[in-house]
């Protein structure tokens, strides 16, 4: 990022008819920094120079105030105007040998290099992209396993499929939003398409957690209410998992357009319209699962049934996911002031690697799935080995047959010399030939 300005330039924010609280606060901080810098510039003009060496004058570049300096590279910490700026990194400005601030080769205006300020943001961006890429890959493999092996078809696996699908769609929506925003910047953030994608993103994010709630309700109904009954009506689960999240997403979008006109900027208190139902779903799910654990422990103590142990393993997987998928909503209000690398790394991993986490726990670590894959692998390996064995037998038989054919062909060719030692080739294979008699005797002896 290159910021071009001179001491005479007044910093201007991008034209935006609707400015939110964050923009106003940022503009206020920049204006105050600019005012202090111009005061210092005015004071420095009344001072006499103590050296004849060429010096670059004090200047304001639009974001930072740069002191009078000798030729060389001047550095200072990046400003904190934007969340994606790392204040621990240095911005650079070059003073030339002639006592002038370096100019940009294209615009021929003085410029400051703020590229390093966003380096950490780019690292986080790639981390997010890798997370969603791995999530999509693992979810696709998991869905392929569930759809390919018919022996895995049951209502619980059907719920897993819908849960995986919601995470897949959420990852796709997130990748589209982030990549488009990175390419188009403010143009995309102020567009209707960004508002639409934000609505879809909020809806799909809610679907993730409500399908997790469906998993908890299903297990609770199966184990506590229905006493190990197998069949349930899945229509209500579809309505809860895909239907209910539309309501908070629509309410959020309407409130967003009513109270804010900055379209796609999501850093507002209205996010609690989305996060509130999600947190409620997590709390209810946690209650269900704890109650299930209580019932299963009671049954295991009394009956020691193997079936209870199987259900306990299924519950354990869901119970592990609840705190893992919900902890970011606990950490969100405790965001430290300023720029915290550790906090951002933790939040990125918790929020953008969820699909990988879900597919790993519900599919790859599933004993049922592992058993079926192991059996399938053994079958394929045996079939592959059998194919090679049959191929070797076929090649051996073909070799013997071709050898006999070749011998017969060689001995049946009539050449210009018809007789060999007084006998023709045809005489050699007569029944009274000593060659044939010898072969027959050899075979009989064997």
Secondary structure, 3 states (H helix, E strand, C coil): CEEECCCCCCCCCCCCCCCCHHHHHHHHHHHHHHHHHHHHHHHHHCCCCCCCCCCECCEECCCCEECCECCEEEEEECCCCCCCCCCCCEEEEEECCCCCECECCCCCCEEEECHHHHHHHHHHHHHHHHHHHHHHHHHHHHHHHHHHCHHHCCHHHHHHHHHHHHHHHHHHHHHHHHHHHHHHCHHHHCCHHHHHHHHHHHHHHHHHHHHHHHHHHHHHHHHHHCCCCCCCCCHHHHHHHHHCHHHHHHHHHHHHHHHCCCCCCCCCHHHHHHHHHHHHHHHHHHHHHHHHHHHHHHHHHHHCCHHHHHHHHHHHHHHHHHHHHHHHHHHHHHCCCCCCHHHHHHHHHHHHCHHHHHHHHHHHCCHHHHHHHHHHHHHHHHHHHHHHHHHHHHHHHHHHHHHHHHHHHHHHCCCCCCEECCEEHHHHCCCCCHHHHHHHHHHHHC
